[in-house]
Amino acid sequence: MTARTLVKQLAAQPDGPVSVSGWVETVRDQKKVQFVILRDETGAVQLVHPRTDVEEPGSDPLATAISALTAGTFLTVAGELKHDERVKLGGLEIKIGELDVAATALDLPIADDSSIDKRLDWRFLDLRRPEQNLVFRVQTTFLHALRTWWVEHDFIEIHTPKLMASASESRAELFEVEYFETKAYLAQSPQFFKQMAQPAGFGKVFEVAPAFRADPSFTSRHATEFISVDAEMSWVDSHEDVMAMHEQLLVAGLTAVKEKHGAEIEAAFGVEVTVPATPFPRIPLAEAHSILESRGYTVPRADGDLDPEGERRLAEYVKEQYGHEFVFVTDYATGIRPFYHMRHEGDPTLTNSYDLLMGGVEISTGAQREHRIDVLVAQAREKGLDPEELGFYLDFFRYGVPPHGGFGMGLSRVIMLLLHQSSIREVTYLFRGPNRLTP
């Protein structure tokens, strides 16, 4: 057989011999002619075989082989490519000359209308759907654009350990694992390690890697294992510098997605990708509460943090007032934030921090960090933490650390919201939640 051609390359090929490989999507086994829809990783094409066994059933071995094909079977077909505008699927088809089955499939246990839980049980089959293929092409383009922006702005990529001797943030959300003669914890964030790069003199760093949270949540936006997109940089004057970096990064990512996949996304999901204008709107948390209350909603949380309904309603306000999908909610109260967030100069009840909302859902938290060792120790004690247990982390600051800040962002949430999907389960390659450890 001739060298393999991808389906997306067929339109540019002249009529003539061609070889394609993929899996069977459908078979239409008619009396006089057979049609097979073959799909590969780039698209689908119609294959056709005019039967020669109409008068003598069984006399056409190729027709017999086609009749036996099941959905999902992987095969290679060599034949004659013909451009024909009458063909609805791409305006071309291939007349089958030879057919070589690589792997026969059993009857598929799921369909497009199967429940999300059943589709996740058979995720390797669910991922064959073209819209799922597009999800991960979009994710690839988005992450490549982020990395490109970081590298062009002199950030260093790091890979921090996911096995830790102690907690990085909340011990309540840690997974504990056996580690030889002791215990270890799965990292819930690279927070401490990316901060360690600041006294190391790296200046600006980023990481895209797994993180783990022992959070028994079953919402559409939570997972026990997820990909965290993190950045940290030295010599910031406030969290405003971090926000400026963050919004430029997202603009780069969304621009790349729109340019490469905008038409495909609109066709598959009915979503028009928009590149947000900068700067993104900024609303202090106290002002956000006032806005919500003026619109008839009081956030029920005792600590004053926004709940999902509050985030959604605030996003509606921002869309009305600014025509924007994003908003930075800034200046969170000290009680809501971890001990290492820097507090406002002159107002220790507020922190130099923010949450970033996209389409009414929180996708990220960022802040300027406290870099002065005496202040850091005092703030840890205020939070009820024992500085002795934070020894390795506090050592960073005993030898000098520049003012710095950064953010952590959930990748699946961004892709979910970008494509207007109902759950991160739809945009996670293999989802992990409180009751899902397989496949």
Disulfide bonds with the S-S distance in Angstrom:
none
